[in-house]
Amino acid sequence: MTIVLYCLGLVFIVATLLPLSRHEAWWIRACDFPRLQIGAGLVLVLGLLVAFGDFGDPAHQLLGIASLACLGYQLAVILPYTPLWPVELVAARTPPGERLLSLLVVNVLMTNRRTERLFGLIRTHAPDLVLAVEIDGWWAGRFEELADGYPCRVVHPLDNTYGMLLYAQLELIAPEVRFLLKEDIPSIRTRVRLRSGETVVLHGVHPEPPAPGEADTSLPRDAELVLVGREVAQSGRTSIVAGDLNDVAWSHTTRLFRRLSRLLDPRIGRGMFNTFHARYWPLRWPLDHVFVSDDFVLESIRRLPAFGSDHFPILIRLVYAPKAAVVQEAPEDDAEDHAEAARKLEQVGIDPGAPGGQPAH
């Protein structure tokens, strides 16, 4: 039991410490994801120590102290994504009217062939915008069943799990499919005209994940988020960034992106809204995101039921509220953030001083 306990404790301690490194290797960055699971493992280790440990043994004392410290750190990381934390995006207090914007974000899982439940959710909730990723030709064809309700569409199917589409009830202005880093990994940028006549900018993204068979490091993902974050900040426009970021809300990369973009996270103070993995409840974390500028307020956010994909859909209802910017504190960047962003861009061969990404022709 002692050897097993020591090995178990060491695994969870190392998994806690590895992400403190800024190294982009996939196996290090993978430890950013299961914070809750690692925390549960540390609770198990501490429980076993209390039940079977000899606290007269210095080695047991050291394991207990290290495990307790790591547990405290893990809880500190995830605490903002619980109702115990103050909300970052304030709740709407008046009827939304024509400034309401509803958005459904979903990773359909390209090999999934179950459409009925997802399309039923879309018909039931009737979101103004549907952003779907992992769209291949088959999925693009099936989505045409919804075309009558969504007259404005951007569709770019691919068979490499990076296809993407945007269906809109609202008018899309100058929509673009762009390739910020690689010619086979698209993103979408468009202005959206609200029913009030005002416009906001939507960025739909699905960067490459750090994983075996995908990217050996997190640099491609990090660089794409840096490019989008800088663009949002430089534009000064009311903006939404949404999609499967292949990153969790509490990672260093996502927090860097939020500081660069100055976008708010509607989950802070409300919950994790874990969207992956839909099939295995012990292995879940927030992988699909919606970040918004500080001139939005939140009417509601919810995770919708599973439909056959390995991701849950997430549905958010936002209200454009320009006056809210004076009562909401957006994340702030600093010189160190910009230096790190420049380094990431240089490492993937992008001039940090040049605009990134070109529209598809």
ChimeraX attribute file (.defattr): number of C-alpha atoms within 10 A of each C-alpha:
attribute: neighborCount
match mode: 1-to-1
recipient: residues
	/A:1	9
	/A:2	13
	/A:3	8
	/A:4	9
	/A:5	19
	/A:6	15
	/A:7	13
	/A:8	15
	/A:9	23
	/A:10	17
	/A:11	14
	/A:12	21
	/A:13	22
	/A:14	12
	/A:15	19
	/A:16	23
	/A:17	13
	/A:18	16
	/A:19	19
	/A:20	13
	/A:21	11
	/A:22	11
	/A:23	14
	/A:24	19
	/A:25	16
	/A:26	18
	/A:27	17
	/A:28	19
	/A:29	23
	/A:30	19
	/A:31	19
	/A:32	21
	/A:33	21
	/A:34	19
	/A:35	23
	/A:36	18
	/A:37	16
	/A:38	21
	/A:39	23
	/A:40	15
	/A:41	19
	/A:42	28
	/A:43	16
	/A:44	16
	/A:45	23
	/A:46	22
	/A:47	13
	/A:48	14
	/A:49	20
	/A:50	13
	/A:51	9
	/A:52	12
	/A:53	18
	/A:54	13
	/A:55	14
	/A:56	8
	/A:57	9
	/A:58	10
	/A:59	13
	/A:60	18
	/A:61	15
	/A:62	12
	/A:63	20
	/A:64	21
	/A:65	13
	/A:66	17
	/A:67	24
	/A:68	18
	/A:69	15
	/A:70	21
	/A:71	24
	/A:72	13
	/A:73	16
	/A:74	20
	/A:75	14
	/A:76	11
	/A:77	14
	/A:78	18
	/A:79	17
	/A:80	20
	/A:81	23
	/A:82	16
	/A:83	14
	/A:84	12
	/A:85	14
	/A:86	13
	/A:87	20
	/A:88	20
	/A:89	27
	/A:90	18
	/A:91	15
	/A:92	18
	/A:93	9
	/A:94	8
	/A:95	10
	/A:96	17
	/A:97	11
	/A:98	13
	/A:99	18
	/A:100	20
	/A:101	24
	/A:102	18
	/A:103	22
	/A:104	28
	/A:105	25
	/A:106	25
	/A:107	26
	/A:108	26
	/A:109	19
	/A:110	20
	/A:111	15
	/A:112	13
	/A:113	13
	/A:114	14
	/A:115	15
	/A:116	11
	/A:117	13
	/A:118	20
	/A:119	17
	/A:120	12
	/A:121	17
	/A:122	18
	/A:123	12
	/A:124	9
	/A:125	14
	/A:126	17
	/A:127	21
	/A:128	20
	/A:129	22
	/A:130	21
	/A:131	23
	/A:132	27
	/A:133	29
	/A:134	24
	/A:135	26
	/A:136	23
	/A:137	15
	/A:138	14
	/A:139	25
	/A:140	18
	/A:141	11
	/A:142	13
	/A:143	17
	/A:144	12
	/A:145	10
	/A:146	13
	/A:147	14
	/A:148	9
	/A:149	14
	/A:150	19
	/A:151	13
	/A:152	17
	/A:153	18
	/A:154	18
	/A:155	18
	/A:156	20
	/A:157	21
	/A:158	21
	/A:159	14
	/A:160	12
	/A:161	20
	/A:162	22
	/A:163	24
	/A:164	29
	/A:165	24
	/A:166	23
	/A:167	25
	/A:168	21
	/A:169	19
	/A:170	17
	/A:171	20
	/A:172	24
	/A:173	15
	/A:174	9
	/A:175	20
	/A:176	19
	/A:177	22
	/A:178	21
	/A:179	18
	/A:180	24
	/A:181	23
	/A:182	13
	/A:183	11
	/A:184	15
	/A:185	20
	/A:186	26
	/A:187	28
	/A:188	24
	/A:189	23
	/A:190	20
	/A:191	20
	/A:192	23
	/A:193	17
	/A:194	19
	/A:195	14
	/A:196	11
	/A:197	10
	/A:198	13
	/A:199	20
	/A:200	18
	/A:201	20
	/A:202	20
	/A:203	21
	/A:204	26
	/A:205	28
	/A:206	26
	/A:207	25
	/A:208	24
	/A:209	22
	/A:210	24
	/A:211	16
	/A:212	10
	/A:213	7
	/A:214	11
	/A:215	15
	/A:216	15
	/A:217	20
	/A:218	26
	/A:219	22
	/A:220	23
	/A:221	21
	/A:222	27
	/A:223	27
	/A:224	26
	/A:225	26
	/A:226	27
	/A:227	23
	/A:228	23
	/A:229	22
	/A:230	20
	/A:231	16
	/A:232	23
	/A:233	18
	/A:234	11
	/A:235	11
	/A:236	11
	/A:237	15
	/A:238	21
	/A:239	24
	/A:240	19
	/A:241	23
	/A:242	22
	/A:243	25
	/A:244	27
	/A:245	24
	/A:246	22
	/A:247	26
	/A:248	23
	/A:249	25
	/A:250	18
	/A:251	17
	/A:252	18
	/A:253	24
	/A:254	19
	/A:255	18
	/A:256	22
	/A:257	25
	/A:258	26
	/A:259	21
	/A:260	26
	/A:261	30
	/A:262	24
	/A:263	28
	/A:264	26
	/A:265	23
	/A:266	26
	/A:267	23
	/A:268	21
	/A:269	19
	/A:270	19
	/A:271	20
	/A:272	23
	/A:273	21
	/A:274	22
	/A:275	24
	/A:276	21
	/A:277	18
	/A:278	20
	/A:279	14
	/A:280	9
	/A:281	10
	/A:282	11
	/A:283	14
	/A:284	21
	/A:285	22
	/A:286	25
	/A:287	22
	/A:288	25
	/A:289	24
	/A:290	24
	/A:291	20
	/A:292	25
	/A:293	27
	/A:294	27
	/A:295	21
	/A:296	28
	/A:297	28
	/A:298	21
	/A:299	19
	/A:300	14
	/A:301	20
	/A:302	14
	/A:303	16
	/A:304	18
	/A:305	15
	/A:306	17
	/A:307	20
	/A:308	19
	/A:309	22
	/A:310	17
	/A:311	25
	/A:312	27
	/A:313	27
	/A:314	22
	/A:315	22
	/A:316	18
	/A:317	19
	/A:318	22
	/A:319	22
	/A:320	25
	/A:321	16
	/A:322	13
	/A:323	12
	/A:324	16
	/A:325	14
	/A:326	10
	/A:327	11
	/A:328	18
	/A:329	14
	/A:330	20
	/A:331	18
	/A:332	13
	/A:333	16
	/A:334	9
	/A:335	8
	/A:336	9
	/A:337	15
	/A:338	17
	/A:339	11
	/A:340	13
	/A:341	23
	/A:342	18
	/A:343	16
	/A:344	22
	/A:345	22
	/A:346	14
	/A:347	12
	/A:348	14
	/A:349	11
	/A:350	19
	/A:351	13
	/A:352	17
	/A:353	9
	/A:354	7
	/A:355	12
	/A:356	20
	/A:357	19
	/A:358	13
	/A:359	14
	/A:360	11
	/A:361	6
